[in-house]
């Protein structure tokens, strides 16, 4: 499986588990997919996958995706204060 397929599978599995909980946002998967698209744009611009993921996702979802990509999960500092490397904003060209 490619990295994209692995991350997409992890995203849909995470969303499926969340859908069984109270307060589930049925529009969340669309937001996750947009963030995955932004992650891939950052990677295509030459940024490391880990930095792209920590800039586009947060919390448990970010850790889930990092694990799926066989990368170290967010440190306590990253989880509390945000990513250690802030990437520039992407232009809205969609």
Backbone as numpy.savetxt, mean C-alpha at the origin, in Angstrom:
# Nx Ny Nz CAx CAy CAz Cx Cy Cz
4.33 -15.60 -9.64 3.49 -14.41 -9.64 4.37 -13.17 -9.64
3.92 -12.15 -10.35 4.65 -10.89 -10.36 4.37 -10.13 -9.06
5.15 -9.11 -8.82 4.95 -8.28 -7.63 3.56 -7.65 -7.67
3.14 -7.18 -8.83 1.82 -6.57 -8.95 0.73 -7.57 -8.57
0.82 -8.78 -9.07 -0.18 -9.79 -8.76 -0.18 -10.14 -7.28
1.00 -10.23 -6.69 1.12 -10.54 -5.27 0.48 -9.45 -4.43
0.77 -8.19 -4.75 0.20 -7.08 -3.98 -1.30 -6.97 -4.21
-1.75 -7.19 -5.43 -3.18 -7.15 -5.73 -3.92 -8.25 -4.97
-3.34 -9.42 -4.92 -3.94 -10.52 -4.17 -4.01 -10.19 -2.68
-2.94 -9.63 -2.13 -2.94 -9.24 -0.72 -3.98 -8.16 -0.44
-4.13 -7.21 -1.36 -5.13 -6.14 -1.20 -6.55 -6.71 -1.18
-6.86 -7.56 -2.11 -8.22 -8.10 -2.19 -8.52 -9.00 -1.00
-7.52 -9.75 -0.54 -7.71 -10.59 0.64 -7.95 -9.73 1.88
-7.19 -8.65 2.02 -7.37 -7.72 3.13 -8.78 -7.12 3.09
-9.21 -6.70 1.91 -10.54 -6.11 1.77 -11.64 -7.14 2.07
-11.43 -8.37 1.64 -12.41 -9.42 1.91 -12.57 -9.63 3.41
-11.45 -9.64 4.14 -11.52 -9.81 5.60 -12.19 -8.60 6.26
-11.88 -7.40 5.76 -12.48 -6.20 6.33 -13.98 -6.15 6.08
-14.44 -6.74 4.98 -15.86 -6.68 4.63 -16.75 -7.41 5.63
-16.17 -8.26 6.43 -16.93 -8.99 7.43 -17.06 -8.22 8.75
-16.42 -7.07 8.85 -16.42 -6.29 10.09 -17.46 -5.17 10.02
-17.90 -4.76 11.18 -18.84 -3.65 11.27 -18.14 -2.37 10.81
-18.89 -1.50 10.15 -18.33 -0.24 9.69 -17.50 -0.35 8.44
-17.63 -1.46 7.71 -16.87 -1.67 6.49 -17.23 -0.62 5.43
-16.22 -0.08 4.79 -16.41 0.89 3.71 -16.40 0.13 2.39
-17.55 0.03 1.75 -17.62 -0.77 0.51 -16.89 -0.11 -0.65
-16.46 1.12 -0.49 -15.70 1.81 -1.53 -14.19 1.71 -1.28
-13.80 1.06 -0.22 -12.38 1.01 0.16 -11.51 0.36 -0.90
-11.98 -0.71 -1.52 -11.15 -1.42 -2.50 -10.74 -0.51 -3.64
-11.61 0.37 -4.08 -11.26 1.32 -5.13 -10.14 2.25 -4.70
-10.19 2.69 -3.44 -9.12 3.54 -2.91 -7.81 2.76 -2.81
-7.91 1.51 -2.39 -6.70 0.68 -2.30 -6.07 0.49 -3.68
-6.90 0.25 -4.68 -6.37 0.04 -6.03 -5.71 1.31 -6.59
-6.29 2.46 -6.29 -5.69 3.73 -6.72 -4.33 3.92 -6.03
-4.26 3.58 -4.74 -2.99 3.70 -4.03 -1.96 2.72 -4.58
-2.41 1.52 -4.98 -1.49 0.56 -5.60 -0.99 1.09 -6.94
-1.87 1.74 -7.68 -1.47 2.35 -8.95 -0.41 3.43 -8.71
-0.61 4.24 -7.68 0.38 5.27 -7.34 1.70 4.64 -6.90
1.62 3.53 -6.16 2.83 2.81 -5.76 3.62 2.38 -6.98
2.92 1.84 -7.96 3.59 1.39 -9.17 4.18 2.55 -9.96
3.54 3.71 -9.92 4.10 4.89 -10.58 5.41 5.30 -9.91
5.42 5.29 -8.57 6.66 5.63 -7.86 7.78 4.65 -8.21
7.46 3.37 -8.26 8.47 2.36 -8.59 8.98 2.59 -10.02
8.08 2.93 -10.94 8.51 3.19 -12.32 9.39 4.44 -12.42
9.26 5.34 -11.45 10.11 6.53 -11.41 11.45 6.26 -10.74
11.65 5.02 -10.26 12.94 4.64 -9.70 13.00 4.57 -8.19
11.90 4.78 -7.50 11.90 4.70 -6.05 11.80 3.24 -5.61
12.42 2.90 -4.47 12.32 1.52 -3.98 10.87 1.17 -3.63
10.52 -0.10 -3.80 9.16 -0.55 -3.54 8.75 -0.28 -2.09
9.64 -0.50 -1.15 9.28 -0.28 0.26 8.92 1.17 0.51
9.70 2.09 -0.01 9.40 3.52 0.17 8.07 3.88 -0.49
7.82 3.33 -1.66 6.56 3.61 -2.36 5.37 3.09 -1.55
5.49 1.88 -1.01 4.39 1.31 -0.22 4.14 2.09 1.05
5.20 2.48 1.76 5.00 3.21 3.02 4.48 4.62 2.79
4.65 5.15 1.59 4.11 6.47 1.29 2.65 6.41 0.83
2.25 5.31 0.26 0.90 5.19 -0.28 -0.08 4.48 0.65
0.42 3.70 1.59 -0.42 2.94 2.51 0.03 3.20 3.93
-0.82 2.83 4.88 -0.45 2.98 6.29 -1.08 1.87 7.11
-0.61 1.75 8.33 -1.19 0.81 9.28 -1.06 -0.65 8.89
-2.09 -1.41 9.28 -2.08 -2.85 9.04 -2.03 -3.20 7.55
-2.71 -2.41 6.75 -2.70 -2.68 5.31 -1.29 -2.55 4.75
-0.57 -1.54 5.18 0.81 -1.36 4.72 1.66 -2.55 5.14
1.53 -2.96 6.40 2.30 -4.12 6.86 1.93 -5.38 6.10
0.65 -5.55 5.78 0.21 -6.70 5.00 0.88 -6.72 3.63
0.93 -5.57 2.99 1.54 -5.49 1.66 3.05 -5.66 1.72
3.68 -5.10 2.75 5.12 -5.27 2.91 5.46 -6.75 3.12
4.67 -7.43 3.93 4.89 -8.88 4.14 4.72 -9.64 2.82
3.68 -9.29 2.07 3.42 -9.97 0.79 4.59 -9.78 -0.17
5.25 -8.63 -0.09 6.38 -8.35 -0.97 7.71 -8.80 -0.36
7.64 -9.52 0.77 8.83 -10.02 1.48 9.76 -8.89 1.89
9.18 -7.80 2.37 9.93 -6.65 2.86 9.67 -6.49 4.35
10.59 -5.83 5.09 10.36 -5.63 6.52 9.15 -4.72 6.76
8.36 -5.04 7.79 7.19 -4.22 8.09 7.64 -2.86 8.64
6.68 -1.96 8.79 6.99 -0.61 9.27 7.52 -0.67 10.70
8.51 0.16 10.98 9.02 0.27 12.35 8.03 1.05 13.20
8.21 1.02 14.50 7.32 1.77 15.39 7.37 3.26 15.08
8.56 3.76 14.75 8.71 5.17 14.42 7.96 5.53 13.14
8.08 4.66 12.13 7.36 4.90 10.87 5.85 4.86 11.09
5.40 3.92 11.90 3.97 3.80 12.17 3.46 5.02 12.93
4.27 5.55 13.83 3.83 6.69 14.65 3.98 8.02 13.92
5.11 8.21 13.23 5.42 9.52 12.64 5.30 9.57 11.13
5.04 8.45 10.47 4.96 8.43 9.02 6.25 7.91 8.42
6.27 7.79 7.10 7.45 7.21 6.44 8.70 8.05 6.66
9.84 7.37 6.71 11.10 8.07 6.94 11.52 8.88 5.73
11.09 8.47 4.54 11.39 9.21 3.32 10.07 9.59 2.65
9.79 10.86 2.60 8.55 11.34 1.98 8.81 11.56 0.50
8.05 10.88 -0.34 8.19 11.00 -1.79 7.40 12.19 -2.30
7.82 12.77 -3.43 7.07 13.91 -3.97 5.68 13.51 -4.43
4.78 14.47 -4.46 3.41 14.21 -4.92 3.43 13.84 -6.39
2.56 12.93 -6.77 2.40 12.56 -8.18 1.40 13.50 -8.84
1.62 13.85 -10.08 0.64 14.68 -10.77 -0.64 13.89 -11.04
-1.78 14.55 -11.00 -3.05 13.89 -11.27 -3.26 13.84 -12.78
-2.77 12.76 -13.41 -2.85 12.65 -14.86 -3.74 11.49 -15.27
-4.73 11.16 -14.45 -5.61 10.02 -14.79 -6.84 10.48 -15.46
